[in-house]
Amino acid sequence: MRHFARGVPLDDAQAWTLAAFKMGWLGVDLFFVLSGFLITGVLLDAKDRPGYFRDFYERRVRRILPVYAGTLAVLFWVVPAKVSGVMPGTGLASRVSPSR
């Protein structure tokens, strides 16, 4: 982050922001540790039930697939429509004019 302004004094807000960005890796590590802990707990609690592993993955797919499909729809349908000004598959121009 401050490659272009090394040696320039920072005010308090900039110093706090820089310190927060430097600690960003901690949030990622914490996320993975907590996720692993919670997923392991769910699997251990359900291990005596028949089909527990299949049920676990079914729940994961039902939770993740709609968000994934929505992201793909935005990426491949909405974004190109905003960029080109034409709604894909319709031939209709959208209200947003392409920026050049």
C-alpha positions in Angstrom: 0.0 0.0 0.0 2.2 3.1 0.4 4.8 2.3 -2.2 4.5 5.7 -3.9 4.7 7.8 -0.7 7.3 6.2 1.4 8.6 8.6 4.0 5.5 10.9 3.9 4.1 11.4 7.4 0.7 9.9 8.1 -2.2 11.4 10.0 -4.0 9.2 12.6 -6.7 7.9 10.3 -4.2 6.9 7.6 -2.0 5.2 10.2 -4.9 3.2 11.5 -6.0 2.2 8.0 -2.5 1.1 7.1 -2.2 -1.0 10.3 -5.6 -2.6 9.6 -4.5 -3.6 6.0 -1.3 -5.1 7.3 -3.4 -7.3 9.7 -5.8 -8.5 6.9 -4.1 -11.9 6.8 -5.2 -12.5 10.4 -8.9 -12.3 9.4 -8.4 -14.8 6.6 -6.6 -17.2 8.9 -9.3 -16.8 11.6 -12.0 -17.5 9.0 -10.4 -20.8 7.9 -9.8 -21.9 11.5 -13.3 -21.2 12.6 -14.8 -22.8 9.5 -12.8 -25.9 10.0 -13.8 -26.1 13.7 -17.5 -25.6 13.0 -17.6 -28.0 10.0 -15.7 -30.7 12.0 -18.2 -30.2 14.9 -21.2 -30.6 12.6 -19.7 -33.8 11.1 -18.8 -35.3 14.5 -22.3 -34.6 15.9 -24.0 -36.3 13.0 -21.6 -39.2 12.5 -24.0 -41.8 14.1 -26.8 -41.0 11.7 -27.1 -43.0 8.4 -26.1 -40.9 5.4 -24.6 -38.1 7.5 -21.8 -37.4 5.0 -24.2 -37.2 2.1 -26.6 -35.0 4.0 -23.8 -32.7 5.0 -22.8 -32.1 1.3 -26.5 -31.8 0.2 -26.9 -28.9 2.7 -23.7 -27.3 1.5 -24.8 -27.5 -2.1 -28.2 -26.1 -1.4 -26.6 -23.2 0.5 -23.8 -22.4 -2.0 -25.4 -23.2 -5.4 -28.0 -20.4 -5.5 -25.3 -17.8 -4.6 -22.9 -19.3 -7.2 -25.6 -19.3 -9.9 -26.5 -15.7 -9.0 -22.9 -14.6 -9.3 -22.6 -16.3 -12.7 -25.8 -14.6 -13.9 -24.5 -11.2 -12.9 -21.1 -11.9 -14.4 -22.3 -13.2 -17.7 -25.6 -11.4 -18.2 -25.9 -8.2 -16.2 -22.3 -6.9 -16.5 -22.2 -7.4 -20.3 -25.5 -5.7 -20.7 -24.3 -2.7 -18.7 -21.0 -2.6 -20.8 -22.5 -3.1 -24.2 -25.9 -1.4 -23.7 -27.7 -4.4 -25.1 -29.5 -7.0 -23.1 -28.1 -10.4 -24.1 -30.4 -12.6 -26.0 -33.1 -9.9 -26.5 -31.5 -7.4 -28.9 -33.1 -4.7 -26.8 -30.9 -1.7 -25.9 -30.8 -1.0 -22.2 -31.2 2.5 -20.7 -27.5 2.7 -19.8 -25.4 4.0 -22.7 -22.0 2.4 -23.1 -19.2 4.4 -21.6 -16.2 5.0 -23.9 
